[in-house]
Amino acid sequence: MRPMRRKHAPLTIVLVVLVGWTAVSPAHSQVSRQDKACADTTDAEAAIQACTQLYENRGLGKRNRAIALGNRGAAYKSLGRYPEALADFEQASELDSDNPQYYGQRGDVHIRTGELDAAIEDFTTALSHSSRFAWGYQGRGRAYFAKGDGAKAVADFNEALRLKPGDFILLTQRGRASNLAKLYDQAVSDLSKAMKHAKFETLLPKERADLIAQRSFAYVKQRRLSEARTDVDDALKLAPKSAFAIGVGGLIDEEDGNRDNARSAFNRALAIEPDLQLAKAGLDRLGGGGQVDDADKDREPVAQSDPPKPSRESSARRKDDDEPRDDPEMCAKYVPEIGRTVKIKCD
C-alpha cells in the first residue's frame, strides 16, 4: 500500500483505503458513493448521512474518519447546528490532532456564535500545528477585528497576505482593519487594489458600495474630501440606501463645515440602520442626539459595515481553492486534506 504523506495528501478516501481492490468491488463502489456524497453534495442533510456512514466504517482508519467528521461538521455548521458541528470538529481533532483544519473550523463556529476569545484560541492552536496555515491567520484576524482590535487584526492579515499575496478577500479585510487601526494610507491602498480586482465585479451592488464607502472614510481621515465625495456618490449610485455610505457622506459634510447637511445625513443613516455608531457619534458631536461613549467613537469607522461576499451566482461558478473560504457566510465550508469540499447551497 502506498504510504500516506503526513499532511495534505492529495488522495481521495477511496484511493487511500482501497488500493489493491478490484474496480468492481461492491465495497469499493459503496465507499466511493459515500465519499462523493460526503464531500461533493450540495445537500447538507445528505452529506451528514454519508459522512456518518464513512465515520462509522472503522476500516477507513483514523485520519480518513476524521475527514468524514470534518465534512459532517461543516454540513452541520452550514445548517446553523453549531453544537453538533463543534462536537464533530472536537472529535476530528482527537483522531488527527496534527491537522490544523479542525481547529480552524472550530474557531469559525466560535466567531459565528460570538465567542471571540475562544475563536482566537482555536486559530492560535491551528497555527501552532502549521505556521503556513493562511486560514489560521485570516480567521484570527477576523476575530480580533470583531473585538475591535484593529492593530492585531492587521498583523494577522499581513501574515495571511504574505502566504496568499493579492488575495481579494484578504485585501478587503486588511483594508477594513486598517481603517479601524487608523492606518488610513494602508486602507486606501488595500481597498483600491481590491476594487481593481476581477472579483470586485462579482459582488452584489450593496457589497461593492460598502467597499467604496470604506475607502471614502479613509479619504476623509486623510482630508482628501473631493476624492471622498466622489466615492460616496459612486457608492450611493450602487446602493442608495447604504446607511454606511450615507453616514460617510455626513462626515464629509461635517468636515466641510456643512453642519445641517451632516446632521441630516446622520439622521437618514440612522433611519436605515439605528445602531450605526458612525452616525450616532456624528450627531453627538453636532448636538443632535445619538449619544455614544468614547470607546464606541474609537470603533465607529468600520464596525457597522459588514464584510463583502461573492454573490450566490458567482460562488456557484468559482472553482474551489485549497483552503476553506475565508468569509463566514461563504457556501463552501470545508476543504480537507484530500482536496474535497462540502459545498452547501446558500439560502
N, C-alpha and C positions, 0 to 999 in steps of 0.2 A: 504494500500500500504506500502510495506516495505520502511522505510526511507533510503535515501542515506547517506553514510558516507561523510564527508566534503571533504576528499582528497583521490584520487586514489582508488575509489570504483571499485572492480573487477566485475562489471556488464556490460553487453552489452547494447547498446541503446535499443534493443528490450525488454529486461527484465525490464529495468528501466521504460519504458513508457507504457508497455502493460501488466503489472501484472493484472491478473483477466480477461483478454480477452481469448476467446477460441482459441485453437491452429489453428483452421481452419478459423479464421477471415481473410477476404481478406486484411483488412488494416494491420493486423499483418504481413501477408506474404509480402506485398509490402514494408513495412518499413524494414523487415528482409533482403529482397533482396537489398534494397538501402544501408542498413548498411554494408552488406558484400562487395558491390561494392565500397563504400566509403573508407572502411578500409582495405580490403584484396586484391583488384585487382592489377595486375601488369601493367594495362593500365592507364596511368596518365589522359588521356582525359576522360575515362570512370569514373575514380574516381572523377574528377571535376564535371561531370554531376550528379552523385549520391549524392555527398556531397552537391551540390547546392539544390537538392530536399529535402534532410534532413534538411538543414538550413532553408529552406522556410516553413517547417512544424512547425507551431507555437505550435502545441500540444506536441512537444518534450521537451519544457522548455529551459530556457536559457543555462544551463550547457551542455546539450546534443547538442544544436545548436552550442555552442562554439566548442565542439569537432568536429562537422562536418566542421566548418570553419577551425579549426586547420589542419584537414586532407586535406581539399581543398588547404589550403596554402602550405602544404607540397608537394602536387602534382604540384602546380604552381612553387614552388622552384625547383623541380626536372627538370622542363622544362626550367629553366632559366628565368621565368616570374616573376622577383623579385618585381616589383611594386605591382602586384596583390597579391603576397604572403605576402608582408608587410601589405597591406590593410586588408587581412584576419586575420593575427595574431593580428593586432591592434584591430579589431572588436571583435575577440575572447576574448582578454584580457578585453575588456569592458563588455562583457557578463559574464565572470568568472574571475574577477580581482585577485583572490587569487591563481590561477593556475600558477605556475612558468614556465610551458611548453611553453606557448605562448611567454613570454619574451625571453626564451631561443631560440626558433625558430627564432624570430625576430633578435636576436643577431647573429645567424648563417648566416642569409641573409646578415647582415651588414659586417660580415667577408668576405663573398663571393664578395661583392661589394667594399671592401677595406675601408669601413667606420669603422675603428677600434675603435675610441673613442666612437662612437655610440654603437658598439658591447659591449664594456666594460660596458657602462651604462646599457644596456639591461640585461646582465648577472648579474650585481650587483643588479638590481631590482628583477630578478628572485630569487636570493639568499636571498633577504630581505623577501620574502614570504616563503622560505623553506631553512633553513641553512643546510639541509641534501640533497640538490639537487646537486648530484655529477656532473651532466652535466653542471651546472652553473659554478662551479669552473673550470671544464675542458675547457668550451668554453671561459671563461675569460682568462684562461691561454694561450689558442691558440692566442687570440687577443694580449695579452702582448708579446708573442713570436714573432708574426708578426711585432710588433712595435720595436722589438729589445731589449726589457726589460727582460733579462733572469732571474733576481732576482725575479721579481713579477710573472713571469710565473712559476718558480719553486715553489714559495709559494702556488700558486693556485693548481698546480699539486700535491703538498704534501697533500692538503686538499682532493682533489678528490681521491687520493690513500688511504687516511685514511678511506674513505667511501667505496671504492672498492679495497681492498688490492690485489695486484698481478695482476691487470688488465693489459693485454698485451699492448693495445694501450696507456694507461696512462704511462706505463713504458718507451715506446719508446719516448713519448712526453717529459717526465721529463728528460730522458737521453739527448735529443737534447737541451732542455732548460738549462740543467746543463753545457753542453759544452759552450753555449752562455754566461752563468754566470761565466764561468771559474771554475766551481766546478767539476774538472775532476775525482776525486775519485768517486763521485756520478754518473757521466756519465758512467764510466766503469761498476759500479755495476748495474745500471739500464739496460744498453744495454746488458750486459752479461746475466742478468735474462731473458730479452726479447728474446734473441737468443736461450735460452734453453726452451722457452715456446712452447707448441704444435702449437700455431697459427703462429709461425715464418715460419713453413714449408708451410703454406697456402699462403704466399706472393709470388708475382711474383719474378723471379730471380733478376731483377734490384732493386726491393724494399729490398730484402734481402741483396744485395750488398751494398746498401746505408746505412743500419743499421750497417753492419760490418765496413764500412768506417768511420762511425761516431765514433765507438769505437776506430778505429785506430787513428783518430785525437786526442782523449783523451789520448791514449797511447803516442803519440808524445809529447804532452804537459807535460806528466809525465816523459819524457826521457826514455821510455820503447820502444826503437826503434826496437828491434828484434820482440817483440810482434806486434808492429805497422806494420812492414813489412809483417809478416805472415797474418795479417788481410787484408791488401791491396791486397796481392797475391790472397787470397781467394775471395775477392770481385771482382777482375778482372776476375777470372775464371767464376764467375756467370754472370758478365756483363762487357765484355771487353771495351765497350765504355762509361762506367760510368765516366763522367767528374769529379765528386766529388772524386771518388776513385783515379783517375789518379792524381788529384791535391794534395790529401793527400800523394800520393807516392812522389810527388815533395817536399813536406815538409820534408819527411823522408830523401831524398837525400840532401836537404839543411842542415838539422841538422847533417848529416854525413859528410858534407864538400864537397859533390859532386855537385858543383855549375852548371856545364854543364848539368849533368843529370837532376838536379832540373829545370833548365831553359827549357830544352826540355820537361819535363813533364808538366810544367805550360802552355807552348805553345800548347801542344797536348790537354790539357783540355780545353783551350780557343777556339781551333778549333771546339770542340764539343759544348761547351756552352760559347758563347762570353762574357756573363755577370758574369761569375763565379768570385766573388770577392776574394776568396781564392787564385786563380791563378794570378789575376791581382796584388794583393798585393805582392805575391811572386816575380813576375817579377820586380815590383817596387824596392823591396829590393835588387834584384840581378842586377839591372841596365839594365833590358831587356824590359822596357816599361811597359804598363799596369798600368798607374798611377791611384792611388786611394787615397782618403783623409783619415785622421786619424780616422774619425768616421767609415768609411767603414772598415778599418783594424780591429777595435774592433768587428765588426759584421761578419767578414768573416767566422768563423768556421762553422756555420750551416745554415745561411740564404739562401744558394743556394741549399740546399738539402731538397727535398720535403718529407713530412711525408708518411709512407707506408700505404697501404690499402690492405685488403684481395682481392684476385683475384676474378673475376666475378663468377667463378665456385664455389669457397668456400663460397662466400656471399650467393649464392642461397641455399647452403646446410645448412647454420648455422641457428640455432633456434634463434628467436627474443629475445632480452633482455627486461628488464622492462623500459629502458630509451632510448631516441634517440641515434643513433650512434654518436660516438664522432668525427669521421673524416668527414670533409665537403664533401668528394667525395663518401661517402658510399651510397648504394642504399636505405636502409631502412631509411626513413626520419623522421617519427613522430610516437611516441607511446603515445597516450593519456591515461587518467586515466582508461578507460575501457579495457585497455590491448590489443588494436589492433594497427596495423601499416599500413600506406600506404607503399607498397613495390614496388618501381618503378624500372624497369629494367635499368641497366646501358647501355649506348650506346655501 
